[in-house]
Amino acid sequence: MNDKKLNIRFSAVLMVALSLWLILESGLGIGQVLGLAKSHHALFPLTGHFNNPGPYGGFIATLVAICFSECFLSKREDNKFRLLIGVATVLGFLVLPASMSRAAWLGLLVAGVLSAVCQEVVQVWMQKHLWCLPVLLLVFLTVCAGMFFLKRESALGRLHIWHMECRIIADHPWTGVGHGNFAYAYGQAQADFFREAERSELAVRLAGCPEYAFNEYLGAGVEFGIAGLLLAVVLAVVCCVVLTKRNHPLGCGCVVFSVFAFFSYPLSLWQFQLLGGIFIAASLEALIKRRGHLSFLVLAVVVAFVFIYRKNTPEKENARQLFAQGHTLFLDGASEAALPILEQGARMSSDPMFHNIMGRCQEALGRYGEAEAEYWQAHYMVPSRLYPLVLLQELYLAQGDTVRADAVYAKIGRMPVNQHMNTMKELSRRADGNWRKTQGKDIENY
């Protein structure tokens, strides 16, 4: 069998596999919406085989773009093949809106526009109707603005995360912070940001402790420096341009993937890693002008890399396990033994709870200065949380320092308390009770 026939057969097998994958994921999503299947997240009814509806929406959008393109660009005359692709496309479009993924829809929009612009008929029409370009641009910007205001708080949160990541890249432009160190670097950068000056209430409210970069390009910059960022951008652009220019069905999927990667964390999930390998294989095949064998080789290498990468990369669960282990030791009175375990976990996470429990360990050991430093670090990492300030207030009271305890209490009083969160209400009442004790007031019925 010559290379050309092998390539055609490989392409057909690949499209069938992707179509079946889309049907499987879409069917599961529909089942979850109808209550026939269990979601993988307690707060969201629709997640597919993912843990969150965001990546699920991005994955569905990527496969929908590929199958939709195949329907229009393919010259295959096999009716069964076209029927399979069509069914997959329709099911994908049915379930996509329920994911509420703005990044997925934006990726589809960009892919559709680029695919249309690459068509000769559209290019001729645009040359004769240049006045439409400003109108189309205005429509595109209006749609983007609508997506922004649809979930304004979430969009602003993304911007805050990107701001912190840019600060990290500016501090480590050449080497980055190293692979697997994103969460720790992010927590330190955010703590420095809020420690430097008094920030706005909005900035305080937006600050969190993300496990992912929510932008694969900036994430590459954080871990590997500017060179990593540029390499990620160049790789995405080259793959999109090469596949789109060839009118390859994978081209639209690659565009959706690349746009989605700007707002989310697809490369942290094996499904997207495999799709990325497919895009790279198809792009290399076009660039090197070879067929068939190269696709199999590249895909084999990518699959091997995915499994090796996942096996040797510390999972997010490791930090949670270390926290649970260290916290248990602290509760059992083994504070000295708990500290190194919690310190190890803190180097894998941006969650300030590690520093809260480390502070309590230090306090139990009588190291009040170290405990105070840990509580302040926890506060600056996520300044909207009351717990580290309450611990600080109680630390100062235990030392008999009512002046600093009252200053912390005043800071707590200026922080908004979400009345829908029982934990915040209880911590606020706890701080009030501590203050009333120092004032000699009766708190029995408080």
Protein Blocks (a to p, Z undefined) as FASTA:
>chain_A
ZZklmmmmmmmmmmmmmmmmmmmmmmmmmmmmnopaccfbfkbmbgbjafbfklmmmmmm
mmmmmmmmmmmmpccfbfklmmmmmmmmmmmmmmmmmnopaklmmmmmmmmmmmmmmpmk
lmmmmmmmmmlmmmmmmmmmmmmmmmmmmmmmlmmmmmmmmmmmmmmmmmmmmnonoehi
lmmmmmmmmmmmmmmpccdfklmmmpccdfbfoiaklmmmmmnojmlmmmmmmmmmmmmm
mmmmnopaklmmmmmmmmmmmmmcfklpfklmmmmmmmmmmmmmmmnopahjlmmmmmmm
mmmmmmmmmmmpccfklmmmmmmmmmmmmmnopamlmmmmmmmmmmmccbfklmmmmmmm
mmmnopaklmmmmmmmmmmmmmmbfklmmmmmmmmmmnopaklmmmmmmmmmmpccdfkb
mklmmmmmmmmmmmmmmnopafklZZ
